[in-house]
Amino acid sequence: MTEQADLPVLLIVEDDEGLQRQLKWAYDGYRVVAAGDRGSAIEALRAHEPAVVTLDLGLPPDPDGVEEGFATLSEILRLKPDTKVIVATGHGARESALKAIALGAYDFYKKPVDIDDLGLIVARAFHLHEIEAENRRLEGDDGGAVLGSILSGAPEMLKVAKTIERVANADVSVMLLGASGTGKELLARAVHEKSARKGQFVAINCAAIPENLLEAELFGYERGAFTGAVKSNVGKIELAEGGTLFLDEVGDIPLPLQVKLLRFLQERVIERIGGRSGIAVDTRIVCATHQDLEAMIADGRFREDLYYRLAEIVVKIPSLAERAGDAGLLARHFVNRFARELNPKVQSLSADALAAIDAYGWPGNVRELENRIKRAVIMAEGRSVGAADLDLPGAAAADPVAINLRAAREVADRKAIRQAMVRTDNNISGAAKLLGISRPTLYDLLKQYRLSA
């Protein structure tokens, strides 16, 4: 009894008692509960909270129709939205299957039942439910946060977080090295927040400010120092008094200004443009770059003495592709965040979307992932963000077997529809006839896959 109670629960909603028994005996690794109608199915849902449900759409009192099945599906997802519901359809009932998916079903299978095929679908559904449950657990622990607002479960980022925590209170300059979009400013802010410094965290992107203005931005200026200087202005270094100054893209600082920055790091005194006296400033410097500073030193574009002043502690940030499992964790976090703001009906990422996210290389790192998820949440028409909503480069050319069977079906459907539309010069009736489906079904598929007629 104890072993049985520890197994994941599979609820089978099927009015055919013989098929009920057949399905119950087919699954050794689950605790199988059966129900024959909507009432008993909802009762079992409340009592056992199954992770996965197989649902025959033809339920009493209308076993030849589908409305009772759709009503059961809607009630299951209303009461327990994270349930993975797999619906059964008869031959020629593709419209019902597509409608079920649109309502939030995880997948569908055809009758007569192939136990092996259904077993694979059920196993994938349990696996996805387990992943999502783990992600929710991590979000309950500050979303898997390892440092401030940095989310990760990867050992590579845990190592970075430990380094940041150890150096935060040391009076040393920190250099963060990593590709664009890896979260360098978030980590710089974490260095400040973990330190005992009470002043401000001030950030400046050295690549975004014209060379002739960068000195004034950093060091400030006195009234009358140049044309337009109608009043004195405090620079970023002074603003960060008692706090931390973050120099993003430090490799873009021009050589003449590098000399002045080096002098500040050596003496901890600045002089405003047009000023005649030094100003002592207690500011900690954290800098970041995606450039190869050692190569720039060899080329004479970056001062070696400045580099060693800035790089007392060097922290290398891994790319998102090097952070195993983090893409899915972050994607779920972004879906939850953007759904609240932009599209409340979206509740999750589909299995094919998670597979596509894991398979993609993310050259733009976390920033690219965040932008992709934001767009996908806006574009999603159903309860889940699908792989097609992500619009990842090269996704259409990817081997569909590497994702999952549903993604493979979508790829095949898209290809067949495009070919039929081309052959019939975009004639809906002709294309539907060529595909062997009805005009309404073709319209539904065009809408589902966002293909133009």
N, C-alpha and C positions, 0 to 999 in steps of 0.2 A: 504493500500500500504506500509506503513512504517513497519507494523508487518511482512508482507511477505518479505520485503527487508532484514529484520534482520535474517531470517531463513537460515540455511546452505543449500547450493545448491547441488542438485542431478541432474546429466545429464544422461538422458536415450538415448542411441544410438540404435535405433530399426527401421527397415524399415516397419514393419507391423503396420499400423496406428491404427488398433483396439487394438493391444497389447500395443501400446504407450499410448492410452487413459486409458486402464485398469491399467497400471502401474502408470500413473500420478495421478489417483484417489486413489491409494492404500496408498499414503504417505502423511499424514496430517502434519507431523512435519518438512517437508522440502519444499524448493522452487524448484519445479521440472521443468526442462527444457528438451525438447525433440529434437532429431535430427534424420534424416533418412538416412544420408550417411556421408562419411568421411568429405567432404567439410563443410557441415553444423555443423558437430560435432566439428571440429577444430574452426570454427567461434564462436560457443557457448562456447567452452573452453576459447578462448581469451576474450570473452565478460563477462562471468560470473565467471570464475575461480572456477569451482566446486571442492569440496573436494572429492567427490565420483562419479564414472561413472559406469553405467551398460552398457555393450557393447555386442551386438550380432555380432558374428564373420561373419555371413553371410550377407554382405552388398552389395548393388548395386555398380558397374554394374555386380557383380558375386554373387548373393544371395545364390547360391548353393555351393559356395566355401568358403574358409576361408582366402585367401590371402589379400583381401581388409580389413578384420577385423584385421588381424595381422599388416597391414600397419597403420591402424588407432590407434591401441594400441601403436605401436612404436612412432608414432608422438605425441600422447598425453603425453607419459612419457618423450619424448625429450623436449617438451615445458614446462611441469609442472611435474617434477619427483616425487613430493610428493603426486600426485593424486592416490587415491585408485581405481583401475580399476577392476571391477568384470565382467568376460566374461561369455556369454551364450554359451552352447554347446548342440547339439542334442544327441540323444541316440547313443551309440557306438562311441562317439567322444572324448574318454579319451585322445588320443594322442594329440589332439588339445588343450585340457585343460592343459595338462602338459607342452606343448610348450609355452602356454600363461603365465603360472606361471614362467617358465624359463626366459621369456622375461621381467618379472617384474610385471605381473598382481597380484593383491592382492588375488583374489579367483575366483571360478567359480560356476555356477549353471546350472542345467540341464533343458532343455525344454522337455515337456511343463512346464511352470512356476508354481511353488507352491508359492503363494504370501507370505504366512507366513514364509516359509523357506528363501526366498529371503529377506524378511524384516529383519530377524535376521542377515543375512550376511551384509546387508547394514548398520544396526545399529552398528555392530562391527567395520565396516570400518570407519564410522564417528567417533566413540570413539577413535580408534587408531590414526586417523588423528589429532584429537584434542590434544591427548597426545603428539604426535610428534611436533605439532605446539607450544605447551607450552614449550617443551624442547628446541626448537629452540629459542623461546623468551628468555628463561633463559640463553642460550648460548650467545645471543646478549648482555646480561647484565653480561659479564664475565663468561658465562657458569654456572650461579647459584653459583658463587664463594661467599663464606661467609667470607673468610679470606685467603689472598694470593692466593695460588693455590688450596685451599680446596674447593671442589664442594659439595653443599648440599642444600636441601630444607627442611630438617627435623628439627623440633623444638629442638630435643636433641643436634644436632650439632650447631644450632644457639646459644644455651645456652653456649656451650663450646667456641664458637667464642667470645661471649660477655665477658666471663671470661678472655680469653687470652688478649683481647684488654684492659681490665681494669688493668691487672697486668703487662702488657708489660713494662711500664715506672716505675714501683715500683722496688726498689732495694732489691728484694727477690729472693730466689731460688724457682724454680718451678719443681714439680714432675708430670709427665704425666703417668697415669695408664691406660693400655688397652691391649687387646689381640694383638698378632702378626698380622701385616697387616692392622691396623686401622689408620695408618698415623701419628704415633707419631713424626717422624722426621720432617714431613711437619709442624706440629703444633709447634715444637720447633723452627723451622726456622721462623715461623710467630711471635713467641715471640720476637725473635731478630729483625726482620724487623720492627715491630711495636714500638720497643723501640728507645731511642735516642742514643744508642751505635753506635759508628763509626768504631769500630774494626771488626775483622772477625767473622764469624760464623764457628766454628770448631766442627766437629763431630767425635766421636770415639765409636766403638762398643766394649764394655768391654768383651763380650762373645766370640768375634772373635780373641782375642789376647791371646797368651799363658801367663799363670800367671807370669812366670819369665821375660817376656818382657813388661808387662803392666805398671809397675812402670816407666821404662825408657821412654815409650811412653807418659805417662802423665806428668812426672816431668823433663824429659831430663837428660843428663849426661855430665860430664866433660871428657876431653881427658884423657885417661889412667885409667878411673874409673874401667874398667874391660877389659878382653882380647877382642880385636877387636874394642875397643873404640879409634880409631886413631884420632878422632877430637871431639870437643864439639858438642853437639846436643841439640837444643831447644825442649822442650816438648810441648804437646798440650795445657797445661794450659797457658804457656807463649805465644804461638802462638795466643791465644784468648785474649791477653791483650787489654783492652778497648772494648772487644766484648763479645761473648757468647760461652761457651763450652757446648756441648751437650753430656752427658754421656748416651749412649743407653745401655740397659740391665745392669743397675747399680747394680742389685742384684748379678751379677757374679763377682764383685770385691772381691778378697780374704781378709780375716780378717786383716792380717798384713798391707795391703795397705789401708784398711779402716781407720786405725789409722792415717796414713800420710795425707789422704784426709781430715779427720776431722780437723787436725791441720791447714791445709791450710784454710779451711772454717772459722776457729776461728780467725786466725791471718792475713790472706790474704798475706802470705809470703810463698814462696816455697824454697826448697833447692834441687838442682840437685844432682843426684847420683855422689858421688866423690867430691862434692863441699864443701866449708868450710864457705860460707857466704850465708845469706838469700837474696832472690830477691822478692821485693814487686810486686805483680801482681793484677791489677784490672780486674778480670774476673768474669762474671756472670755464674752461673751454672744452667743449665736446664737438668734434667735427666728423664729417662723413664725406665719402666720395665713392663713385663707381669706377673711377679712373685708376690706371696703374701708376701710382706716384713714383715708384722706383724707376720705371721707364722714363717718366718725366724728369726725374733728377738726372738720369744719364744723358738726356737730351738738353739739359740746361734750362728746362721750363719750370722747375720747382726746386727751391733751395733745400739742400740736404740738411742744413742746420735747423731750418724751420720744421722740416719733417720730423726730426727727432724730438723737437719740443712738443709737437702736436701728438706724436705717436708714442707717448710714454706707456700707454696700454692700447694694444690693437685688438679689436674684436671683429672677427670675420663672420658675416651673417650668411647663412645658407640660403640658396634660392628655394622657391616653393617646390620645385621638382625634387630637391634633395631632402625635403621634409616629409617622410613617408606618412601618408594618412592625413596630413594637414589640409590638403585641398578640399576633401569632403567635409571635414570638421568646419572649416571656414565657410564653405559654401552654404552649409546648413545655417550657420550663424547669420550670414548675409541674407538668406531667404527669409528667416524670421524677422530680421530688422526691416528689410524693405517691404515685406508683405504688410506689416503694420502701417507703414507710411504710404504705400502706393497701390496695393492690391490685396485687401484683406481676405479675399476668397482663397488665395494661395496658402497652402498649409505645409507643403513638403516638396522634396525633390524626388522625382521618379527614379526607379532602378536604372533605367537607361541613361538618365542624366548623371547619376553618380558614377556610372561606369565610364561615361564620356569624360567627366571631370578627372577621374583617376588616370585615364589614358592620355590626356592632353599634356603637353610639356610646359605650359604657362610661361612663355618667355618674358611676359610683362609682370610675372610674379603676383603678389597678393593684390596689387592695384588693378591688374588686368582681371583677376578673378572677381573682385568686387564690382567692377564695371560690367562684366558679363552677367553676373547674377542680378544686378539692378535692372539691366535691360530685359533679362529673361522674365523677371517677376512682373514687369510692366506688360510684356507681350503675352504672358501665359493666359490661356482661355479657360483652363480647368483648375482643379484643386491642387495640381502638382506642376512643378516646372519640369518639362521634358527636355531631352537632348536637343530636339529641334529648336526649342526656345533659346538655347544657349548660342546657337549659330556659330559653333567653333570652326575655325579654318581647317579644312581637310577632313571634317567629320564625315561628309558624304562619301569620300573616297576610302574611308577606313573599312577594314574587314568587319562586316557586321557580326560574325561569330565571336569576335573579340569583345563585343559588348554584351548582347544577350539575344534570345530568340525574338523578343518583341521588337527590338531595334532592327533585327534582320528583316522581319516582316515589313516594317516601315520603309526600309531602304528598297525592298522589292516592290512594294506598292507605289512608291514615288517614281521609280524607274518605269514601271508598266504604265502608269498614268501619263507620264510625260511622253512616252513613245506613242501611246494611243492618241493623245491630243495632237502630236505632230503629224501623224499619219492621216488624221481626219481634218487637218487644218483648223483645229480648235472647235470642231463641231461636237457639242455635248452629246447629242443623240447618237452620232456615229461612234464617238469614243466609248460611250457606255455599252453599245452593242458589241464593239470590238473586244471590250473587257469582259463581256458576259454579265454585266450588272445593270441595275435600273438607273434611270436619270437621277432620281433623288439620292440614291446611294453614291453616285459619282459626285454630285454636288456636296454631299456630306464629307466625302474624302478630300475634295478640293479645299473645303473650308478647314478641315482638321489639319491638313498638311500645309495650309497656306500657300497653295499653288494657284496661279492665275489661270482663269478660263480663257 
